[in-house]
Amino acid sequence: MANIKSAVKRAKQAAVSHTRNKAGKSRCLTSRKKVLAAIESGNKEEALKAFSAYTSVLDKTAKKGIICKNNASRKKSRMATSIAKLA
């Protein structure tokens, strides 16, 4: 453990941001699994509904800096392509 006051504060801040980032990534993965489950079942309406929620979660995590905006954009694009193939 750090002895210097600023280093102690930085360690606390890192721990807080780590849990926040982990929660954000977990939220993304959970919503992604819902979209993939809907795609696997072949239900396009349900897939589109879950995709809408997924894009919202991705945008929020990208806005907070948990993931890069290009990363979020790529994930949305690939998921939209797989939903379009459902037709």
N, C-alpha and C positions, 0 to 999 in steps of 0.2 A: 504494500500500500504506500501511496505517496506521502511525503512529509510536508511538502510545500502546499500552502493554502490554495493556490490557484490550480495546482495539479489535483488536489482532492476534489475541488469543484468540477474540474473537467471530467474526472472519473465518474462523478455522480451524473453529470449531464450526458455522458456517453451511455451510461446504463439506461437512463430514461429514453433516450433516442433509440437505443437498440430495441427496447420492448415495443416502442411505438412503430418502428419500421417492421419488426417481426409481425405485429398485428396487421399492418397494412398489406404485407405480402401474403399473409394467411388469408385475408379477406379476398384478395385477388384469386388465389388458388381455389378457394371454395366456390366462388362464383364461376370460375372457369370449369370446374367439375360439373356444375349444374348445367352449363351450356353443352358440354360434351355428352352428358347423360341424355339430354333432350335430343341431341343429334343421333346418338346411338339408337334411341327408341324410334326415330324416324318422324317425330312429331315436330313439324316445322313451326307451327304457331307457338308452341311452348319454347322451342329453340329461339325464336325471335324475341320472345318476352325475356328469357334468361339472358340473351345477348345484349338487350337494352340495359339490363341491370349490370352486366359485365363491363360494358363500355363506360358506364357511369363510375364504377369502382376504379377502373383503370385510369380514367381521367383525374379522379380525385387523388389517387396515389402518385400520379405523375406531377400533379400540381404541387403536392407536398414535397416532392423531390425524393420520394422513396424509390421510384423507378424513373428512368429517363423517358422523356416525352416521345422519342423515336421508338423506344422499346414498346411503349403503350400503343403507339400507332401501328407498329408491325403486328402486335398480337391481335388488335382489332381487325386488321386487314385479313390476316390468316383465318380468323374465326368466321368472318363474313364470307370468305371464299368457301369454307367448308359448309356453311349453312346454305349458300347458293347452290351447291352441288346436290342438296337434298331433293330439289324439285322433282 
